Amino acid sequence: MSGAPKVIGVVGAGTMGAGIAQLAALSGARTLLFDADAGAVERALERIPQHLDRGAERGRWSAEDAAAARDRLAGAGDLADLADCELIVEAAPESLDLKRELFGSLSEIAPGAVLASNTSSIPITSIAPAAADPSRVVGMHFFNPPPLMKLVEVIAGLESSDDALATARAAGEAMGKRVIDAADVPGFLVNRCSRPYGLEAQKLLAERAADLETIDRICRLEGGFKMGPFELSDLVGVDVGFEIAKSFYELSFGEPRWRPNPIVAKLVAAGYHGRKSGRGWYSYEDGPHRPDDPEPPEPGGGDGRLVVIAGDLPIAEDLRGLAASAGYAAVEPLGADGDVPWLAIDCGADPEDPPLQGGPLAMLCADGSLHALDPSGGAVGFHALPPLESGSLVELTRSATTTSVAAERAEEFFASLGRHVAWVEDAPGLVLGRIVCQLVNEACFAVTEGVGTPEDIDDGMKLGLNYPRGPFGWLEAVGPTHVLAVLDALRIELGEERYRAAPMLRRMAIAE
């Protein structure tokens, strides 16, 4: 295996390029930073020492390491100055023509160098033919900001050699990154597997399942995400996200899971591009775009009341434990001894169990919407994903025939477990369930297609995007049966091919 390169060039002195140059210098390599705009290089060489000193003050590296990295870093006045580099990382704007021009020049200037593109969306195989030796071209996709995010994807183009890939991996490891291998497909590994977070949220908004503030709040409080999908879209740039969505859809020749949403096109046409324009999904022109999230209610107050919780899914076990901790007499159906429960909760009850009757009923909307599961009945619907201890919100829904007592007791019950509630429109999985089940499904498709391993996908989502857990972490917690139930019900009720389940997921559910 190749050792870490001792001389690294970085082309592009913007935020990403400067961050990569900082990492390269810290890794022990002599680092040369080039940009066609000489002023950009000067600005980067002023910022990087400040960032190095700040990192030393915060204990990320020693003051000695920061000083040594400063000494190893220099600007390049011309591309020809990169002739001695063993690895050159391109961090130029996302233009195929520009990248091909750069790689053609670099392969002549430094014929022995491995040429790596930091592209997040352009296939490496589309860039490589511009180089004199396409086998020396690979992808090295860093995540923003590079010095802080602990991940880099190494992407093999169709002709990338084992030696070139080994050099890229060694460089990433020397920079202190978790290096994951990704196939040369749209979005590579991490950006591909994260597509449903934004796309399914946009579909929920278009269907008026909930307003965008509620969808974001559910993702933060119930799912543990640092930012909701619409906040994240505004941060990245609504226009940038829309162009990426169109690219995915085009490169896949119309994959239904990746279809862009018309509501985004409308926002982009209006100039609502996110934080950078002062307005996107939210307005940023007058104070914070949203209030701070409230603390969850204090748990307790069950007072020994009987709650019957039916079902074998992980969520049923979680609910029984939380209910007992809150002071309820929480039992399975056979434990009720004929007594009428204060609240009955159906989490996919076994048909052979005694029927849940005699009290208000809450039904888990997993293998169907409330309307499908309880036509003309008085039940209230709910959905949440285990592990419940990591979230602070449960979603509720009602039909035209939901009784007021069922709605009120469900609200009281979940509040007594220390959970907020959010009322949303009816559908299998409600809000977070739809988003997370699609994340799991996309990850299963990616593994089946050889894009990456489950371990790399989970590490990629957590380290590259700050997700609370990876798709396979969710799958382990929720269970394949629950995930498949939501997807199959969505496909039946909405009639859309985007919800077809990955064969890998279906096999896992059968084996569960």
C-alpha positions in Angstrom: 0.0 0.0 0.0 1.2 3.5 -0.8 2.4 5.7 2.0 1.1 9.1 2.7 2.3 11.7 0.1 5.0 14.0 1.3 4.1 16.9 -1.1 0.5 17.8 -1.7 -1.0 20.4 -4.0 -4.4 22.0 -3.6 -6.1 23.8 -6.5 -8.8 26.2 -5.4 -8.4 28.5 -2.4 -12.0 28.9 -1.4 -13.5 27.5 1.8 -13.1 23.9 0.9 -9.7 24.3 -0.7 -8.3 26.3 2.2 -9.6 23.7 4.6 -8.0 20.8 2.7 -4.7 22.7 2.5 -4.8 23.1 6.3 -5.4 19.4 6.7 -2.6 18.5 4.3 -0.1 20.7 6.1 -1.1 19.3 9.5 -0.7 15.8 8.1 3.0 16.4 7.7 3.1 17.1 3.9 4.6 20.1 2.3 1.6 21.8 0.9 1.2 24.2 -2.0 -2.1 26.1 -2.5 -3.0 27.5 -6.0 -5.9 29.5 -7.3 -6.3 31.3 -10.6 -7.3 34.3 -8.4 -4.0 35.2 -6.6 -6.0 37.3 -4.1 -7.9 34.1 -3.0 -4.6 32.5 -2.2 -3.4 35.5 -0.2 -6.7 35.5 1.8 -6.5 31.8 2.5 -2.9 32.1 3.7 -4.0 34.7 6.1 -6.9 32.7 7.4 -5.3 29.3 7.7 -2.7 30.3 10.4 -5.5 31.9 12.4 -7.5 28.6 12.2 -4.4 26.6 13.2 -3.8 28.8 16.2 -7.5 28.6 17.2 -7.4 24.8 16.9 -4.3 24.7 19.1 -6.1 26.9 21.7 -9.0 24.4 21.7 -6.8 21.4 22.1 -7.4 19.9 18.6 -3.6 19.8 18.0 -0.6 21.2 19.8 0.9 24.7 19.3 4.0 23.0 17.9 1.9 21.1 15.3 0.3 24.4 14.3 3.6 26.1 13.9 5.0 23.2 11.9 1.9 23.2 9.6 2.3 26.9 9.0 5.9 26.3 7.9 4.9 23.6 5.5 2.2 25.7 3.8 3.0 28.0 0.9 1.2 29.6 -2.0 1.8 28.6 -5.6 2.0 31.4 -8.2 1.4 29.1 -11.1 0.1 25.6 -11.8 3.6 24.7 -12.9 4.8 25.1 -9.3 2.9 21.9 -8.5 5.2 19.7 -10.6 6.8 17.9 -7.7 3.5 17.0 -5.9 2.7 13.4 -5.3 -1.0 14.2 -4.8 -3.0 17.2 -6.1 -6.5 17.8 -4.8 -8.8 19.9 -7.0 -11.3 22.0 -5.1 -12.5 24.2 -8.0 -16.2 25.1 -8.7 -18.6 22.4 -9.8 -18.1 22.7 -13.6 -17.2 19.6 -15.6 -15.5 21.7 -18.3 -13.4 23.6 -15.8 -12.3 20.4 -14.0 -11.5 18.6 -17.3 -9.3 21.6 -18.3 -7.5 21.5 -15.0 -6.9 17.8 -15.0 -5.6 18.0 -18.6 -3.0 20.6 -17.5 -2.1 19.0 -14.2 -1.4 15.6 -15.8 1.1 17.3 -18.1 2.7 19.4 -15.3 2.9 16.5 -12.7 2.7 13.2 -14.6 3.6 11.2 -11.5 1.0 12.7 -9.3 -2.3 11.2 -8.2 -5.0 13.7 -9.2 -8.0 13.8 -6.9 -11.2 15.8 -7.4 -13.2 17.1 -4.4 -16.4 17.1 -6.5 -19.6 16.2 -4.7 -21.7 15.6 -7.8 -19.7 15.1 -11.0 -18.7 11.5 -11.8 -15.0 10.9 -11.6 -15.3 8.8 -14.7 -16.4 12.0 -16.6 -13.4 13.9 -15.4 -10.7 11.3 -15.8 -10.5 11.1 -19.6 -9.1 14.6 -19.7 -6.0 13.4 -17.9 -3.1 11.9 -19.8 -3.3 8.9 -17.6 -6.9 8.3 -16.3 -5.7 5.6 -13.9 -4.1 8.4 -11.8 -7.5 10.1 -11.3 -9.6 9.5 -8.2 -12.2 11.3 -6.1 -11.5 12.6 -2.6 -14.7 14.1 -1.3 -14.3 16.1 1.9 -17.1 17.5 3.9 -17.6 21.1 5.0 -15.8 22.4 7.0 -12.9 20.0 6.2 -10.8 20.6 9.3 -13.8 19.6 11.6 -15.6 16.9 9.7 -14.0 13.5 10.4 -14.7 11.9 7.0 -13.5 11.7 3.5 -14.9 9.6 0.7 -12.4 8.0 -1.8 -14.1 7.3 -5.1 -12.8 5.0 -7.8 -13.5 6.0 -11.3 -13.8 3.3 -14.0 -10.0 3.4 -14.7 -8.7 4.4 -11.2 -5.7 2.2 -10.3 -5.2 0.5 -7.0 -2.1 2.5 -6.4 -3.8 5.8 -6.9 -6.6 4.8 -4.6 -4.2 3.7 -2.0 -2.4 7.0 -2.1 -5.6 8.9 -1.6 -6.6 6.7 1.3 -3.2 7.1 2.9 -3.5 10.9 2.6 -6.9 10.9 4.1 -5.8 8.7 7.1 -2.7 10.9 7.6 -5.2 13.9 7.9 -7.0 12.0 10.7 -10.1 11.2 8.7 -12.3 8.1 8.6 -11.8 7.1 5.0 -14.7 5.3 3.3 -14.7 3.8 -0.2 -17.5 4.8 -2.5 -18.5 3.8 -6.0 -18.6 6.4 -8.8 -22.4 6.8 -8.8 -24.6 9.9 -8.4 -23.8 11.5 -5.0 -21.2 8.8 -4.3 -22.1 7.2 -0.9 -23.0 9.8 1.7 -24.9 12.3 -0.5 -26.7 9.5 -2.3 -27.9 7.9 1.0 -29.0 11.2 2.4 -31.3 12.1 -0.5 -34.5 11.2 1.2 -34.0 13.5 4.1 -34.7 16.5 2.0 -36.8 15.0 -0.8 -39.3 13.2 1.4 -39.7 16.3 3.6 -40.5 18.3 0.5 -43.1 15.7 -0.5 -44.6 15.8 2.9 -44.9 19.6 2.6 -46.4 19.4 -0.9 -49.0 16.9 0.4 -49.7 19.3 3.3 -49.0 16.6 5.8 -47.6 19.3 8.1 -46.1 22.8 7.7 -42.4 23.1 7.2 -41.8 24.4 10.8 -43.5 21.3 12.2 -41.6 18.9 9.9 -38.3 20.5 11.0 -39.3 20.4 14.6 -40.3 16.7 14.4 -36.9 15.9 12.8 -35.0 17.7 15.6 -37.0 16.7 18.6 -38.2 13.2 17.6 -35.3 12.2 15.3 -32.4 13.9 17.1 -31.2 15.7 13.9 -29.2 18.9 14.5 -31.2 20.7 11.8 -34.5 20.0 10.1 -34.4 19.4 6.3 -35.7 22.8 5.4 -33.2 24.6 7.7 -30.5 22.5 6.2 -31.7 23.3 2.7 -31.5 27.0 3.5 -27.9 26.6 4.8 -26.7 24.7 1.8 -28.6 26.9 -0.6 -32.0 26.1 -2.0 -30.7 26.7 -5.5 -27.7 24.5 -5.0 -29.8 21.7 -3.6 -32.2 22.0 -6.6 -29.4 21.7 -9.1 -28.1 18.6 -7.3 -31.6 17.1 -7.3 -31.9 17.7 -11.1 -28.5 16.2 -11.6 -29.4 13.0 -9.6 -32.6 12.6 -11.5 -30.9 13.1 -14.9 -28.0 10.8 -14.1 -30.3 8.0 -12.9 -32.5 8.3 -16.1 -35.6 9.1 -14.0 -35.3 7.1 -10.8 -38.6 7.9 -8.9 -36.9 8.1 -5.5 -34.8 11.0 -6.7 -37.5 13.1 -8.5 -37.1 16.8 -7.7 -40.1 18.6 -6.2 -41.9 21.4 -8.1 -42.2 23.4 -4.9 -38.4 23.8 -4.8 -38.4 25.0 -8.4 -40.9 27.7 -7.5 -38.8 28.9 -4.6 -35.7 29.1 -6.7 -37.5 31.0 -9.5 -38.6 33.5 -6.9 -35.0 34.1 -5.8 -35.5 32.5 -2.4 -32.1 30.8 -2.2 -31.7 30.4 1.5 -29.6 32.2 4.1 -27.3 33.7 1.5 -30.2 35.6 -0.1 -31.9 36.5 3.2 -34.9 34.2 2.5 -35.5 30.6 1.5 -37.9 28.3 3.3 -37.5 30.7 6.2 -36.8 34.4 6.4 -33.4 35.6 7.8 -34.0 39.3 7.4 -35.2 40.1 10.9 -33.8 38.1 13.8 -33.7 34.3 14.3 -35.6 32.2 11.7 -37.3 30.2 14.5 -37.7 30.1 18.2 -35.6 27.8 20.4 -37.0 24.3 20.9 -38.7 23.9 24.3 -37.7 21.5 27.0 -39.7 18.3 27.1 -42.4 17.9 29.8 -41.5 16.3 33.1 -42.4 12.6 33.0 -44.7 11.0 35.6 -48.3 11.0 36.6 -49.4 7.6 35.6 -51.0 7.1 39.0 -51.3 3.3 38.5 -53.8 3.7 35.6 -54.0 0.6 33.4 -52.5 0.9 29.9 -52.6 -2.1 27.6 -49.9 -2.0 24.9 -50.1 -4.7 22.3 -47.5 -5.8 19.7 -44.1 -7.3 19.4 -42.3 -4.5 17.5 -39.4 -2.8 19.4 -41.6 0.3 19.8 -44.1 -1.7 21.9 -41.4 -2.8 24.3 -40.0 0.8 24.5 -43.5 2.1 25.3 -44.2 -0.5 28.0 -40.9 0.4 29.7 -41.5 4.2 29.6 -45.1 3.8 30.7 -44.1 1.7 33.7 -41.4 4.3 34.6 -44.1 7.0 34.5 -46.2 5.1 37.0 -48.7 3.3 34.7 -49.8 -0.3 35.1 -48.5 -1.1 31.6 -49.3 -4.6 30.5 -49.7 -6.7 27.4 -53.2 -7.7 26.4 -53.3 -10.9 28.3 -52.2 -9.1 31.5 -55.4 -6.9 31.6 -57.5 -9.7 33.1 -60.6 -8.3 31.5 -60.2 -4.9 33.1 -61.1 -1.8 31.0 -57.9 0.1 30.3 -57.5 3.8 30.6 -55.9 3.7 27.2 -55.2 0.8 24.8 -52.3 1.1 22.4 -52.1 -1.1 19.3 -48.5 -1.4 18.0 -49.3 -4.1 15.4 -51.1 -6.5 17.7 -51.0 -10.2 16.9 -54.3 -11.3 15.3 -54.3 -14.2 17.8 -54.2 -11.9 20.8 -57.5 -10.8 22.5 -59.0 -7.8 20.8 -58.3 -4.4 22.3 -61.6 -3.1 23.4 -63.4 -1.3 26.2 -61.3 1.8 26.3 -60.0 4.6 24.1 -57.6 3.3 21.4 -54.3 4.6 19.9 -53.0 2.9 16.8 -49.5 2.8 15.5 -49.7 4.1 11.9 -47.0 1.8 10.4 -48.6 -0.8 8.2 -51.3 1.7 7.1 -52.7 5.1 7.7 -55.3 5.5 10.5 -58.0 5.7 7.9 -56.9 2.3 6.6 -56.4 0.6 9.9 -59.5 1.9 11.7 -62.1 2.8 9.1 -65.0 4.7 10.7 -63.5 3.9 14.2 -62.9 6.2 17.1 -59.1 5.6 17.4 -56.4 8.2 17.4 -53.2 7.5 15.3 -49.6 7.9 16.4 -46.2 7.2 15.2 -42.7 7.3 16.7 -39.4 5.5 16.1 -37.4 3.6 18.7 -35.2 4.1 20.6 -37.8 6.3 22.2 -35.4 7.4 25.0 -33.4 9.4 22.4 -36.4 11.5 21.2 -38.7 14.0 22.9 -41.7 14.1 20.6 -44.4 11.7 19.3 -46.6 12.4 16.3 -50.4 12.1 16.5 -53.1 12.1 13.8 -56.9 11.9 13.8 -59.6 10.9 11.4 -63.1 12.4 11.1 -64.3 9.8 13.6 -61.6 10.0 16.2 -63.2 10.5 19.5 -62.2 13.4 21.7 -61.4 11.2 24.6 -59.0 9.1 22.5 -57.2 12.3 21.3 -57.1 13.8 24.8 -55.8 10.6 26.5 -53.2 10.1 23.9 -51.9 13.6 24.4 -51.9 13.2 28.1 -50.2 9.7 27.9 -47.3 10.8 25.8 -46.8 14.1 27.8 -46.6 12.0 30.9 -43.8 10.0 29.2 -41.9 13.3 28.9 -42.7 13.8 25.2 -44.1 16.7 23.2 -46.8 15.9 20.7 -47.3 17.2 17.2 -50.5 16.8 15.3 -50.0 16.0 11.6 -52.1 14.7 8.7 -52.7 11.0 8.3 -50.4 8.6 6.4 -48.3 5.5 7.0 -45.3 6.5 9.1 -46.6 10.1 9.5 -43.6 12.4 9.2 -40.4 11.1 10.7 -41.3 7.5 9.9 -41.6 8.3 6.2 -38.3 10.2 6.1 -36.3 7.6 8.1 -37.8 4.6 6.4 -36.8 6.1 3.1 -33.3 6.7 4.4 -33.0 3.1 5.4 -34.4 1.9 2.1 -32.0 4.1 0.1 -29.1 2.7 2.1 -30.2 -0.9 1.4 -30.4 -0.2 -2.3 -26.9 1.3 -2.1 -25.4 -1.8 -0.4 -27.2 -4.1 -2.9 -25.7 -2.1 -5.8 -22.2 -2.2 -4.3 -22.0 1.5 -3.6 -20.7 0.9 -0.1 -20.9 -1.2 3.0 -23.4 -0.8 5.9 -20.5 0.3 8.2 -19.2 2.9 5.7 -22.7 4.2 5.1 -23.4 4.6 8.9 -20.0 6.2 9.6 -20.4 8.4 6.5 -23.8 9.8 7.6 -22.7 10.4 11.2 -19.2 11.8 10.5 -20.0 13.6 7.2 -23.4 15.0 8.0 -23.8 14.9 11.8 -26.7 12.5 11.7 -27.7 11.1 15.1 -27.3 7.6 13.7 -26.8 6.0 10.4 -29.5 4.2 8.4 -28.4 0.8 9.6 -28.4 2.1 13.1 -32.0 3.1 12.6 -32.8 -0.2 11.0 -31.4 -2.1 14.0 -33.4 0.0 16.5 -36.7 0.1 14.6 -36.6 -3.4 13.0 -36.9 -4.4 9.4 -40.6 -5.4 9.8 -41.6 -2.0 11.0 -39.6 -0.2 8.2 -41.0 -2.5 5.5 -44.5 -2.1 6.8 -44.3 1.7 6.4 -42.9 1.5 2.9 -45.3 -1.1 1.6 -48.3 0.8 3.1 -47.1 4.0 1.4 -46.7 2.3 -1.9 -50.2 0.9 -1.7 -51.9 4.0 -0.4 -50.1 6.6 -2.5 -49.5 4.4 -5.5 -46.0 5.6 -6.1 -43.0 3.6 -7.2 -40.7 5.8 -5.1 -41.7 3.6 -2.1 -40.8 0.2 -3.5 -38.7 -1.6 -1.0 -35.2 -2.7 -1.6 -34.9 -6.5 -2.0 -32.3 -6.5 0.8 -34.7 -4.9 3.2 -37.5 -7.3 2.3 -35.2 -10.3 2.9 -34.2 -8.9 6.3 -37.8 -8.6 7.3 -38.6 -12.2 6.3 -35.6 -13.4 8.3 -36.5 -11.3 11.4 
